[in-house]
Amino acid sequence: RAAGGARPPTPINLEIHRFIKIVSGIALMLGLIFGIVCIIQDPADYVRTLVFVIGIIVANVPEGLLATVTVSLTLTAVKLGKVNVNVKDLEGVETLGSTTCICSDKTGTLTQNKMTSNHIYLEFSSSTDPDSTYEVNALTSSEL
């Protein structure tokens, strides 16, 4: 990211926002449905109906969502810390948790502008054995 630029949302941020939209929609629908039912039963009592509808909407908001996400990310950070992984913030824990492949460079890609590979491992999902991988020896530019 550029200096001063906005950070792109992490996958967990996107999921939490999606969850909040779903829960808010359900809460508003329930409030509207119960409000209509209350108005049909007692059309003269608008104040009690309004208070009831607000109570229904507020009751559907998950108060423990923030605490639950924070505790789960903290427990994951502790687990990563036991295997000598240091993370700066909880978003880093979430990013590491969704990582499937980590590539490191000690071959001179940055200094020599060359990228080489000694081995490539491919996994095919059609295999019946879930632990099966196929080793393919890659050709380096010096072998061509």
Backbone as CSV, one residue per row, in Angstrom:
resi,resn,N_x,N_y,N_z,CA_x,CA_y,CA_z,C_x,C_y,C_z
1,ARG,0.845,-1.169,0.000,0.000,0.000,0.000,0.885,1.224,0.000
2,ALA,0.461,2.263,-0.612,1.222,3.501,-0.685,1.136,4.241,0.642
3,ALA,2.132,5.071,0.890,2.140,5.842,2.132,0.911,6.747,2.179
4,GLY,0.188,6.668,3.260,-0.991,7.503,3.424,-2.230,6.964,2.739
5,GLY,-2.093,5.861,1.994,-3.248,5.290,1.306,-4.098,4.475,2.251
6,ALA,-5.300,4.229,1.833,-6.221,3.444,2.656,-5.900,1.963,2.523
7,ARG,-6.024,1.244,3.622,-5.807,-0.202,3.605,-7.000,-0.891,2.962
8,PRO,-6.744,-1.884,2.139,-7.874,-2.654,1.618,-8.480,-3.495,2.748
9,PRO,-9.771,-3.734,2.715,-10.393,-4.512,3.798,-9.901,-5.959,3.787
10,THR,-9.686,-6.499,4.982,-9.250,-7.885,5.107,-10.460,-8.801,4.932
11,PRO,-10.220,-10.075,4.655,-11.350,-11.003,4.503,-12.269,-11.052,5.721
12,ILE,-11.707,-10.965,6.915,-12.562,-11.012,8.106,-13.404,-9.733,8.218
13,ASN,-12.850,-8.585,7.813,-13.638,-7.346,7.805,-14.807,-7.458,6.834
14,LEU,-14.558,-8.020,5.664,-15.627,-8.187,4.684,-16.717,-9.115,5.210
15,GLU,-16.318,-10.207,5.851,-17.299,-11.157,6.396,-18.102,-10.539,7.538
16,ILE,-17.448,-9.760,8.404,-18.161,-9.133,9.519,-19.167,-8.116,8.985
17,HIS,-18.765,-7.329,7.981,-19.706,-6.354,7.403,-20.879,-7.060,6.734
18,ARG,-20.609,-8.166,6.064,-21.686,-8.936,5.436,-22.637,-9.488,6.495
19,PHE,-22.085,-10.012,7.585,-22.881,-10.553,8.681,-23.743,-9.456,9.316
20,ILE,-23.149,-8.280,9.508,-23.891,-7.163,10.114,-25.059,-6.744,9.230
21,LYS,-24.839,-6.715,7.918,-25.928,-6.358,7.006,-27.061,-7.377,7.070
22,ILE,-26.713,-8.653,7.140,-27.735,-9.706,7.209,-28.526,-9.596,8.516
23,VAL,-27.813,-9.463,9.640,-28.488,-9.383,10.940,-29.338,-8.118,11.028
24,SER,-28.838,-7.015,10.502,-29.614,-5.772,10.526,-30.880,-5.900,9.685
25,GLY,-30.769,-6.529,8.540,-31.948,-6.738,7.694,-32.988,-7.600,8.385
26,ILE,-32.530,-8.668,9.031,-33.461,-9.543,9.755,-34.111,-8.789,10.911
27,ALA,-33.318,-7.987,11.653,-33.864,-7.232,12.786,-34.913,-6.231,12.323
28,LEU,-34.631,-5.527,11.232,-35.599,-4.556,10.725,-36.875,-5.235,10.226
29,MET,-36.720,-6.388,9.556,-37.898,-7.125,9.086,-38.754,-7.595,10.252
30,LEU,-38.099,-8.152,11.282,-38.863,-8.610,12.450,-39.557,-7.440,13.141
31,GLY,-38.847,-6.311,13.276,-39.462,-5.132,13.884,-40.673,-4.660,13.095
32,LEU,-40.554,-4.649,11.773,-41.665,-4.223,10.922,-42.851,-5.185,11.035
33,ILE,-42.550,-6.488,11.009,-43.630,-7.485,11.103,-44.357,-7.377,12.442
34,PHE,-43.577,-7.302,13.539,-44.218,-7.195,14.854,-44.936,-5.855,15.021
35,GLY,-44.404,-4.805,14.397,-45.075,-3.513,14.453,-46.419,-3.553,13.758
36,ILE,-46.474,-4.185,12.605,-47.744,-4.314,11.876,-48.746,-5.138,12.678
37,VAL,-48.273,-6.222,13.284,-49.163,-7.065,14.097,-49.700,-6.270,15.288
38,CYS,-48.836,-5.486,15.939,-49.289,-4.691,17.094,-50.286,-3.616,16.679
39,ILE,-50.047,-2.989,15.525,-50.981,-1.957,15.064,-52.330,-2.576,14.702
40,ILE,-52.336,-3.781,14.133,-53.590,-4.464,13.793,-54.357,-4.814,15.065
41,GLN,-53.632,-5.270,16.106,-54.308,-5.664,17.342,-54.818,-4.465,18.140
42,ASP,-54.026,-3.385,18.192,-54.424,-2.212,18.985,-54.020,-0.949,18.231
43,PRO,-54.872,-0.491,17.309,-54.513,0.653,16.460,-54.341,1.970,17.221
44,ALA,-54.874,2.097,18.403,-54.819,3.366,19.126,-53.519,3.570,19.896
45,ASP,-52.786,2.503,20.160,-51.615,2.599,21.036,-50.318,2.620,20.215
46,TYR,-50.035,3.782,19.586,-48.848,3.900,18.742,-47.550,3.974,19.542
47,VAL,-47.593,4.588,20.709,-46.381,4.763,21.517,-45.860,3.410,21.994
48,ARG,-46.751,2.591,22.514,-46.335,1.264,22.987,-45.831,0.412,21.833
49,THR,-46.478,0.532,20.678,-46.041,-0.208,19.492,-44.653,0.238,19.058
50,LEU,-44.396,1.548,19.063,-43.084,2.071,18.666,-41.993,1.591,19.623
51,VAL,-42.267,1.638,20.915,-41.295,1.161,21.909,-41.040,-0.334,21.726
52,PHE,-42.076,-1.095,21.468,-41.937,-2.539,21.254,-41.098,-2.839,20.010
53,VAL,-41.366,-2.103,18.918,-40.619,-2.309,17.671,-39.142,-1.977,17.878
54,ILE,-38.852,-0.877,18.544,-37.449,-0.513,18.821,-36.796,-1.583,19.685
55,GLY,-37.523,-2.095,20.670,-36.987,-3.169,21.514,-36.672,-4.424,20.718
56,ILE,-37.545,-4.790,19.785,-37.311,-5.971,18.937,-36.058,-5.771,18.088
57,ILE,-35.903,-4.591,17.496,-34.748,-4.327,16.636,-33.457,-4.354,17.445
58,VAL,-33.450,-3.705,18.590,-32.243,-3.653,19.427,-31.903,-5.039,19.983
59,ALA,-32.908,-5.830,20.304,-32.665,-7.160,20.871,-31.986,-8.094,19.883
60,ASN,-32.127,-7.836,18.597,-31.517,-8.707,17.594,-30.071,-8.354,17.273
61,VAL,-29.540,-7.287,17.846,-28.152,-6.905,17.601,-27.247,-7.765,18.478
62,PRO,-26.279,-8.488,17.855,-25.386,-9.331,18.660,-24.362,-8.480,19.403
63,GLU,-24.512,-8.379,20.720,-23.622,-7.541,21.522,-22.244,-8.160,21.688
64,GLY,-22.155,-9.466,21.634,-20.884,-10.130,21.877,-20.054,-10.381,20.635
65,LEU,-20.464,-9.850,19.487,-19.742,-10.121,18.240,-18.318,-9.604,18.291
66,LEU,-18.113,-8.370,18.707,-16.777,-7.793,18.765,-15.885,-8.559,19.740
67,ALA,-16.432,-8.881,20.897,-15.647,-9.620,21.891,-15.286,-11.010,21.386
68,THR,-16.205,-11.671,20.710,-15.958,-13.012,20.199,-14.853,-13.010,19.139
69,VAL,-14.918,-12.062,18.218,-13.890,-11.972,17.175,-12.531,-11.651,17.795
70,THR,-12.498,-10.717,18.743,-11.240,-10.334,19.379,-10.634,-11.497,20.151
71,VAL,-11.441,-12.213,20.904,-10.924,-13.347,21.676,-10.411,-14.450,20.755
72,SER,-11.130,-14.744,19.675,-10.676,-15.806,18.777,-9.376,-15.420,18.075
73,LEU,-9.240,-14.157,17.673,-7.981,-13.728,17.060,-6.837,-13.714,18.075
74,THR,-7.125,-13.349,19.311,-6.095,-13.357,20.355,-5.635,-14.774,20.649
75,LEU,-6.563,-15.721,20.731,-6.180,-17.114,20.959,-5.343,-17.640,19.798
76,THR,-5.668,-17.230,18.587,-4.873,-17.639,17.437,-3.487,-17.023,17.498
77,ALA,-3.385,-15.772,17.950,-2.072,-15.132,18.095,-1.225,-15.846,19.133
78,VAL,-1.844,-16.286,20.210,-1.117,-17.040,21.237,-0.622,-18.366,20.669
79,LYS,-1.481,-19.030,19.897,-1.101,-20.296,19.278,0.059,-20.099,18.297
80,LEU,0.009,-19.018,17.511,1.100,-18.725,16.583,2.372,-18.346,17.340
81,GLY,2.224,-17.659,18.471,3.381,-17.288,19.281,4.120,-18.490,19.835
82,LYS,3.413,-19.585,20.080,4.053,-20.805,20.583,4.967,-21.457,19.549
83,VAL,4.748,-21.152,18.274,5.624,-21.693,17.219,6.514,-20.586,16.642
84,ASN,6.794,-19.570,17.485,7.726,-18.477,17.173,7.307,-17.619,15.993
85,VAL,6.027,-17.354,15.862,5.535,-16.423,14.852,5.131,-15.149,15.582
86,ASN,5.752,-14.052,15.221,5.425,-12.770,15.848,4.568,-11.945,14.904
87,VAL,3.430,-11.505,15.394,2.544,-10.658,14.592,2.355,-9.335,15.322
88,LYS,2.228,-8.257,14.537,2.109,-6.928,15.124,0.693,-6.605,15.581
89,ASP,-0.300,-7.031,14.823,-1.673,-6.688,15.165,-2.582,-7.875,14.875
90,LEU,-3.822,-7.787,15.326,-4.755,-8.894,15.166,-5.148,-9.115,13.712
91,GLU,-5.095,-8.069,12.880,-5.376,-8.263,11.457,-4.300,-9.127,10.811
92,GLY,-3.066,-9.026,11.321,-1.995,-9.889,10.823,-2.256,-11.350,11.140
93,VAL,-2.859,-11.617,12.293,-3.226,-12.991,12.654,-4.243,-13.528,11.652
94,GLU,-5.228,-12.710,11.332,-6.262,-13.140,10.378,-5.658,-13.382,9.004
95,THR,-4.718,-12.533,8.598,-4.076,-12.702,7.297,-3.249,-13.972,7.271
96,LEU,-2.495,-14.229,8.330,-1.712,-15.467,8.387,-2.606,-16.690,8.422
97,GLY,-3.752,-16.572,9.082,-4.665,-17.700,9.161,-5.284,-18.063,7.827
98,SER,-5.400,-17.111,6.919,-5.982,-17.413,5.617,-4.931,-17.659,4.545
99,THR,-3.657,-17.709,4.942,-2.574,-17.943,3.986,-2.435,-19.430,3.716
100,THR,-2.347,-19.793,2.452,-2.168,-21.203,2.100,-0.764,-21.493,1.609
101,CYS,-0.036,-20.488,1.181,1.313,-20.708,0.669,2.172,-19.502,1.030
102,ILE,3.347,-19.762,1.606,4.299,-18.697,1.916,5.549,-18.953,1.084
103,CYS,5.905,-17.994,0.265,7.091,-18.109,-0.580,8.166,-17.184,-0.028
104,SER,9.361,-17.721,0.178,10.454,-16.887,0.654,11.533,-16.832,-0.419
105,ASP,12.345,-15.814,-0.368,13.305,-15.580,-1.430,14.704,-15.439,-0.851
106,LYS,15.599,-16.304,-1.282,17.016,-16.161,-0.978,17.825,-16.462,-2.239
107,THR,17.192,-16.356,-3.393,17.851,-16.766,-4.635,18.361,-15.605,-5.461
108,GLY,18.085,-14.385,-5.077,18.552,-13.246,-5.846,17.509,-12.657,-6.761
109,THR,16.243,-12.950,-6.516,15.189,-12.398,-7.366,15.210,-10.874,-7.318
110,LEU,15.388,-10.330,-6.120,15.386,-8.881,-5.996,16.704,-8.264,-6.450
111,THR,17.821,-8.930,-6.189,19.111,-8.335,-6.526,19.519,-8.589,-7.973
112,GLN,19.192,-9.761,-8.517,19.608,-10.097,-9.879,18.457,-10.075,-10.878
113,ASN,17.247,-9.861,-10.414,16.051,-9.865,-11.261,15.885,-11.201,-11.991
114,LYS,16.186,-12.296,-11.286,16.023,-13.644,-11.828,15.251,-14.476,-10.819
115,MET,14.309,-15.252,-11.293,13.590,-16.145,-10.403,13.793,-17.570,-10.888
116,THR,14.227,-18.439,-9.984,14.430,-19.851,-10.320,13.666,-20.700,-9.324
117,SER,13.455,-21.941,-9.701,12.751,-22.869,-8.836,13.413,-24.228,-8.935
118,ASN,13.598,-24.885,-7.806,14.175,-26.228,-7.810,13.097,-27.298,-7.873
119,HIS,12.003,-27.078,-7.166,10.913,-28.042,-7.138,9.581,-27.314,-7.198
120,ILE,8.628,-27.931,-7.855,7.259,-27.439,-7.869,6.366,-28.589,-7.434
121,TYR,5.529,-28.347,-6.453,4.604,-29.371,-5.981,3.205,-28.990,-6.423
122,LEU,2.551,-29.901,-7.098,1.192,-29.673,-7.574,0.256,-30.635,-6.875
123,GLU,-0.892,-30.154,-6.491,-1.892,-31.023,-5.875,-3.121,-31.024,-6.767
124,PHE,-3.562,-32.220,-7.124,-4.730,-32.357,-7.979,-5.900,-32.812,-7.131
125,SER,-7.013,-32.114,-7.236,-8.160,-32.412,-6.386,-8.896,-33.681,-6.817
126,SER,-8.615,-34.206,-7.998,-9.330,-35.388,-8.457,-8.763,-36.675,-7.866
127,SER,-7.654,-36.594,-7.165,-7.056,-37.778,-6.574,-7.922,-38.284,-5.422
128,THR,-7.967,-39.591,-5.254,-8.750,-40.155,-4.155,-7.980,-40.091,-2.839
129,ASP,-6.654,-40.020,-2.899,-5.829,-39.928,-1.701,-5.625,-38.448,-1.375
130,PRO,-6.131,-37.964,-0.208,-6.023,-36.535,0.086,-4.589,-36.079,0.340
131,ASP,-3.666,-37.000,0.648,-2.287,-36.621,0.922,-1.379,-36.747,-0.288
132,SER,-1.952,-37.025,-1.448,-1.104,-37.241,-2.614,-0.701,-35.915,-3.245
133,THR,0.577,-35.777,-3.500,1.106,-34.640,-4.238,2.063,-35.190,-5.284
134,TYR,2.278,-34.443,-6.322,3.142,-34.866,-7.399,4.327,-33.928,-7.473
135,GLU,5.533,-34.480,-7.522,6.727,-33.652,-7.584,7.138,-33.489,-9.041
136,VAL,7.360,-32.244,-9.437,7.780,-31.935,-10.795,9.083,-31.164,-10.690
137,ASN,10.120,-31.671,-11.327,11.399,-30.962,-11.319,11.341,-29.872,-12.375
138,ALA,11.587,-28.643,-11.963,11.519,-27.523,-12.893,12.869,-27.295,-13.540
139,LEU,12.851,-26.801,-14.747,14.075,-26.441,-15.443,14.442,-25.016,-15.076
140,THR,15.694,-24.798,-14.732,16.146,-23.432,-14.493,16.644,-22.859,-15.801
141,SER,16.867,-21.575,-15.834,17.280,-20.938,-17.082,18.654,-21.431,-17.531
142,SER,19.497,-21.901,-16.614,20.833,-22.389,-17.008,20.754,-23.770,-17.647
143,GLU,19.660,-24.508,-17.411,19.524,-25.843,-17.983,18.882,-25.825,-19.362
144,LEU,18.360,-24.712,-19.794,17.682,-24.640,-21.095,18.609,-24.594,-22.243
